[in-house]
Amino acid sequence: IYVEFVFFRYGVALYYPPGNFPNQYAYNVLPRSDLEDFRLA
């Protein structure tokens, strides 16, 4: 589940440039630390 969230987060950040709503939603709701995402995975 955590791996899917990580891929979803990177997908949103990749397809949407900074400042758009989906990217802001991903960075505000999902964990901010990338290292912690991989540590929890």
PyMOL Python script that loads the backbone (N, CA, C, O; Angstrom):
from pymol import cmd

cmd.read_pdbstr("""\
ATOM      1  N   ILE A   1       0.843  -1.199   0.000  1.00  0.00           N
ATOM      2  CA  ILE A   1       0.000   0.000   0.000  1.00  0.00           C
ATOM      3  C   ILE A   1       0.877   1.247   0.000  1.00  0.00           C
ATOM      4  O   ILE A   1       0.626   2.183  -0.759  1.00  0.00           O
ATOM      5  N   TYR A   2       1.907   1.266   0.848  1.00  0.00           N
ATOM      6  CA  TYR A   2       2.788   2.434   0.892  1.00  0.00           C
ATOM      7  C   TYR A   2       3.504   2.626  -0.444  1.00  0.00           C
ATOM      8  O   TYR A   2       3.691   3.753  -0.901  1.00  0.00           O
ATOM      9  N   VAL A   3       3.905   1.509  -1.067  1.00  0.00           N
ATOM     10  CA  VAL A   3       4.592   1.618  -2.359  1.00  0.00           C
ATOM     11  C   VAL A   3       3.656   2.242  -3.393  1.00  0.00           C
ATOM     12  O   VAL A   3       4.078   3.081  -4.189  1.00  0.00           O
ATOM     13  N   GLU A   4       2.382   1.831  -3.382  1.00  0.00           N
ATOM     14  CA  GLU A   4       1.430   2.407  -4.327  1.00  0.00           C
ATOM     15  C   GLU A   4       1.254   3.903  -4.083  1.00  0.00           C
ATOM     16  O   GLU A   4       1.161   4.685  -5.030  1.00  0.00           O
ATOM     17  N   PHE A   5       1.210   4.300  -2.812  1.00  0.00           N
ATOM     18  CA  PHE A   5       1.092   5.726  -2.508  1.00  0.00           C
ATOM     19  C   PHE A   5       2.316   6.487  -3.007  1.00  0.00           C
ATOM     20  O   PHE A   5       2.191   7.597  -3.523  1.00  0.00           O
ATOM     21  N   VAL A   6       3.501   5.892  -2.855  1.00  0.00           N
ATOM     22  CA  VAL A   6       4.723   6.552  -3.314  1.00  0.00           C
ATOM     23  C   VAL A   6       4.683   6.727  -4.826  1.00  0.00           C
ATOM     24  O   VAL A   6       5.000   7.802  -5.336  1.00  0.00           O
ATOM     25  N   PHE A   7       4.293   5.674  -5.550  1.00  0.00           N
ATOM     26  CA  PHE A   7       4.225   5.784  -7.010  1.00  0.00           C
ATOM     27  C   PHE A   7       3.161   6.794  -7.423  1.00  0.00           C
ATOM     28  O   PHE A   7       3.358   7.559  -8.367  1.00  0.00           O
ATOM     29  N   PHE A   8       2.032   6.795  -6.714  1.00  0.00           N
ATOM     30  CA  PHE A   8       0.974   7.759  -7.031  1.00  0.00           C
ATOM     31  C   PHE A   8       1.464   9.185  -6.797  1.00  0.00           C
ATOM     32  O   PHE A   8       1.184  10.084  -7.590  1.00  0.00           O
ATOM     33  N   ARG A   9       2.199   9.385  -5.700  1.00  0.00           N
ATOM     34  CA  ARG A   9       2.704  10.725  -5.389  1.00  0.00           C
ATOM     35  C   ARG A   9       3.683  11.192  -6.465  1.00  0.00           C
ATOM     36  O   ARG A   9       3.597  12.322  -6.946  1.00  0.00           O
ATOM     37  N   TYR A  10       4.613  10.313  -6.838  1.00  0.00           N
ATOM     38  CA  TYR A  10       5.582  10.697  -7.856  1.00  0.00           C
ATOM     39  C   TYR A  10       4.902  10.898  -9.204  1.00  0.00           C
ATOM     40  O   TYR A  10       5.317  11.756  -9.983  1.00  0.00           O
ATOM     41  N   GLY A  11       3.863  10.118  -9.488  1.00  0.00           N
ATOM     42  CA  GLY A  11       3.130  10.299 -10.734  1.00  0.00           C
ATOM     43  C   GLY A  11       2.454  11.661 -10.786  1.00  0.00           C
ATOM     44  O   GLY A  11       2.491  12.339 -11.813  1.00  0.00           O
ATOM     45  N   VAL A  12       1.833  12.064  -9.669  1.00  0.00           N
ATOM     46  CA  VAL A  12       1.173  13.368  -9.621  1.00  0.00           C
ATOM     47  C   VAL A  12       2.203  14.480  -9.766  1.00  0.00           C
ATOM     48  O   VAL A  12       1.983  15.446 -10.497  1.00  0.00           O
ATOM     49  N   ALA A  13       3.329  14.340  -9.067  1.00  0.00           N
ATOM     50  CA  ALA A  13       4.367  15.369  -9.131  1.00  0.00           C
ATOM     51  C   ALA A  13       4.979  15.428 -10.531  1.00  0.00           C
ATOM     52  O   ALA A  13       5.449  16.481 -10.961  1.00  0.00           O
ATOM     53  N   LEU A  14       4.973  14.294 -11.243  1.00  0.00           N
ATOM     54  CA  LEU A  14       5.582  14.255 -12.572  1.00  0.00           C
ATOM     55  C   LEU A  14       4.656  14.863 -13.623  1.00  0.00           C
ATOM     56  O   LEU A  14       5.101  15.633 -14.474  1.00  0.00           O
ATOM     57  N   TYR A  15       3.372  14.518 -13.563  1.00  0.00           N
ATOM     58  CA  TYR A  15       2.452  14.956 -14.606  1.00  0.00           C
ATOM     59  C   TYR A  15       1.920  16.362 -14.367  1.00  0.00           C
ATOM     60  O   TYR A  15       1.474  17.022 -15.305  1.00  0.00           O
ATOM     61  N   TYR A  16       1.961  16.826 -13.121  1.00  0.00           N
ATOM     62  CA  TYR A  16       1.470  18.166 -12.816  1.00  0.00           C
ATOM     63  C   TYR A  16       2.622  19.029 -12.317  1.00  0.00           C
ATOM     64  O   TYR A  16       3.295  18.665 -11.353  1.00  0.00           O
ATOM     65  N   PRO A  17       2.857  20.179 -12.968  1.00  0.00           N
ATOM     66  CA  PRO A  17       3.930  21.069 -12.519  1.00  0.00           C
ATOM     67  C   PRO A  17       3.617  21.664 -11.146  1.00  0.00           C
ATOM     68  O   PRO A  17       2.460  21.647 -10.726  1.00  0.00           O
ATOM     69  N   PRO A  18       4.615  22.186 -10.441  1.00  0.00           N
ATOM     70  CA  PRO A  18       4.392  22.762  -9.111  1.00  0.00           C
ATOM     71  C   PRO A  18       3.396  23.916  -9.174  1.00  0.00           C
ATOM     72  O   PRO A  18       3.389  24.690 -10.131  1.00  0.00           O
ATOM     73  N   GLY A  19       2.560  24.022  -8.151  1.00  0.00           N
ATOM     74  CA  GLY A  19       1.587  25.090  -8.079  1.00  0.00           C
ATOM     75  C   GLY A  19       0.189  24.651  -8.456  1.00  0.00           C
ATOM     76  O   GLY A  19      -0.783  25.310  -8.088  1.00  0.00           O
ATOM     77  N   ASN A  20       0.064  23.535  -9.195  1.00  0.00           N
ATOM     78  CA  ASN A  20      -1.265  23.048  -9.554  1.00  0.00           C
ATOM     79  C   ASN A  20      -1.913  22.347  -8.375  1.00  0.00           C
ATOM     80  O   ASN A  20      -1.234  21.927  -7.438  1.00  0.00           O
ATOM     81  N   PHE A  21      -3.231  22.222  -8.427  1.00  0.00           N
ATOM     82  CA  PHE A  21      -3.970  21.677  -7.287  1.00  0.00           C
ATOM     83  C   PHE A  21      -3.580  20.236  -6.968  1.00  0.00           C
ATOM     84  O   PHE A  21      -3.350  19.938  -5.796  1.00  0.00           O
ATOM     85  N   PRO A  22      -3.491  19.315  -7.945  1.00  0.00           N
ATOM     86  CA  PRO A  22      -3.163  17.922  -7.584  1.00  0.00           C
ATOM     87  C   PRO A  22      -1.798  17.808  -6.915  1.00  0.00           C
ATOM     88  O   PRO A  22      -1.629  17.031  -5.975  1.00  0.00           O
ATOM     89  N   ASN A  23      -0.833  18.572  -7.392  1.00  0.00           N
ATOM     90  CA  ASN A  23       0.499  18.499  -6.805  1.00  0.00           C
ATOM     91  C   ASN A  23       0.480  19.038  -5.378  1.00  0.00           C
ATOM     92  O   ASN A  23       1.073  18.437  -4.482  1.00  0.00           O
ATOM     93  N   GLN A  24      -0.188  20.154  -5.162  1.00  0.00           N
ATOM     94  CA  GLN A  24      -0.293  20.711  -3.816  1.00  0.00           C
ATOM     95  C   GLN A  24      -1.033  19.753  -2.899  1.00  0.00           C
ATOM     96  O   GLN A  24      -0.670  19.604  -1.732  1.00  0.00           O
ATOM     97  N   TYR A  25      -2.070  19.102  -3.417  1.00  0.00           N
ATOM     98  CA  TYR A  25      -2.822  18.137  -2.608  1.00  0.00           C
ATOM     99  C   TYR A  25      -1.929  16.977  -2.198  1.00  0.00           C
ATOM    100  O   TYR A  25      -1.981  16.516  -1.057  1.00  0.00           O
ATOM    101  N   ALA A  26      -1.112  16.509  -3.127  1.00  0.00           N
ATOM    102  CA  ALA A  26      -0.240  15.370  -2.815  1.00  0.00           C
ATOM    103  C   ALA A  26       0.780  15.757  -1.751  1.00  0.00           C
ATOM    104  O   ALA A  26       1.034  14.984  -0.828  1.00  0.00           O
ATOM    105  N   TYR A  27       1.368  16.948  -1.871  1.00  0.00           N
ATOM    106  CA  TYR A  27       2.408  17.330  -0.912  1.00  0.00           C
ATOM    107  C   TYR A  27       1.815  17.729   0.440  1.00  0.00           C
ATOM    108  O   TYR A  27       2.507  17.680   1.457  1.00  0.00           O
ATOM    109  N   ASN A  28       0.538  18.125   0.457  1.00  0.00           N
ATOM    110  CA  ASN A  28      -0.067  18.531   1.729  1.00  0.00           C
ATOM    111  C   ASN A  28      -0.652  17.349   2.485  1.00  0.00           C
ATOM    112  O   ASN A  28      -0.623  17.337   3.716  1.00  0.00           O
ATOM    113  N   VAL A  29      -1.185  16.350   1.778  1.00  0.00           N
ATOM    114  CA  VAL A  29      -1.865  15.237   2.438  1.00  0.00           C
ATOM    115  C   VAL A  29      -0.900  14.091   2.697  1.00  0.00           C
ATOM    116  O   VAL A  29      -0.847  13.555   3.804  1.00  0.00           O
ATOM    117  N   LEU A  30      -0.134  13.713   1.670  1.00  0.00           N
ATOM    118  CA  LEU A  30       0.788  12.593   1.837  1.00  0.00           C
ATOM    119  C   LEU A  30       2.011  13.044   2.628  1.00  0.00           C
ATOM    120  O   LEU A  30       2.270  14.243   2.730  1.00  0.00           O
ATOM    121  N   PRO A  31       2.771  12.096   3.194  1.00  0.00           N
ATOM    122  CA  PRO A  31       3.966  12.458   3.970  1.00  0.00           C
ATOM    123  C   PRO A  31       4.942  13.282   3.129  1.00  0.00           C
ATOM    124  O   PRO A  31       5.113  13.045   1.933  1.00  0.00           O
ATOM    125  N   ARG A  32       5.570  14.246   3.780  1.00  0.00           N
ATOM    126  CA  ARG A  32       6.460  15.140   3.045  1.00  0.00           C
ATOM    127  C   ARG A  32       7.830  14.518   2.791  1.00  0.00           C
ATOM    128  O   ARG A  32       8.464  14.807   1.776  1.00  0.00           O
ATOM    129  N   SER A  33       8.292  13.662   3.711  1.00  0.00           N
ATOM    130  CA  SER A  33       9.649  13.138   3.597  1.00  0.00           C
ATOM    131  C   SER A  33       9.695  11.954   2.645  1.00  0.00           C
ATOM    132  O   SER A  33       9.022  10.947   2.863  1.00  0.00           O
ATOM    133  N   ASP A  34      10.497  12.077   1.581  1.00  0.00           N
ATOM    134  CA  ASP A  34      10.633  10.969   0.634  1.00  0.00           C
ATOM    135  C   ASP A  34      11.361   9.802   1.275  1.00  0.00           C
ATOM    136  O   ASP A  34      11.011   8.645   1.043  1.00  0.00           O
ATOM    137  N   LEU A  35      12.373  10.100   2.083  1.00  0.00           N
ATOM    138  CA  LEU A  35      13.114   9.021   2.731  1.00  0.00           C
ATOM    139  C   LEU A  35      12.208   8.250   3.681  1.00  0.00           C
ATOM    140  O   LEU A  35      12.309   7.028   3.786  1.00  0.00           O
ATOM    141  N   GLU A  36      11.332   8.954   4.366  1.00  0.00           N
ATOM    142  CA  GLU A  36      10.430   8.270   5.289  1.00  0.00           C
ATOM    143  C   GLU A  36       9.425   7.416   4.514  1.00  0.00           C
ATOM    144  O   GLU A  36       9.015   6.356   4.988  1.00  0.00           O
ATOM    145  N   ASP A  37       9.029   7.873   3.326  1.00  0.00           N
ATOM    146  CA  ASP A  37       8.137   7.055   2.502  1.00  0.00           C
ATOM    147  C   ASP A  37       8.811   5.734   2.162  1.00  0.00           C
ATOM    148  O   ASP A  37       8.190   4.677   2.270  1.00  0.00           O
ATOM    149  N   PHE A  38      10.074   5.782   1.753  1.00  0.00           N
ATOM    150  CA  PHE A  38      10.773   4.543   1.407  1.00  0.00           C
ATOM    151  C   PHE A  38      11.056   3.712   2.659  1.00  0.00           C
ATOM    152  O   PHE A  38      11.091   2.484   2.596  1.00  0.00           O
ATOM    153  N   ARG A  39      11.257   4.376   3.787  1.00  0.00           N
ATOM    154  CA  ARG A  39      11.525   3.626   5.017  1.00  0.00           C
ATOM    155  C   ARG A  39      10.265   2.876   5.467  1.00  0.00           C
ATOM    156  O   ARG A  39      10.346   1.750   5.957  1.00  0.00           O
ATOM    157  N   LEU A  40       9.096   3.515   5.295  1.00  0.00           N
ATOM    158  CA  LEU A  40       7.855   2.858   5.691  1.00  0.00           C
ATOM    159  C   LEU A  40       7.450   1.774   4.694  1.00  0.00           C
ATOM    160  O   LEU A  40       6.723   0.847   5.050  1.00  0.00           O
ATOM    161  N   ALA A  41       7.911   1.883   3.460  1.00  0.00           N
ATOM    162  CA  ALA A  41       7.512   0.926   2.422  1.00  0.00           C
ATOM    163  C   ALA A  41       8.030  -0.480   2.757  1.00  0.00           C
ATOM    164  O   ALA A  41       7.794  -1.422   2.000  1.00  0.00           O
TER     165      ALA A  41
END
""", "prot")
cmd.dss("prot")
cmd.show_as("cartoon", "prot")
cmd.util.cbc("prot")
cmd.orient("prot")
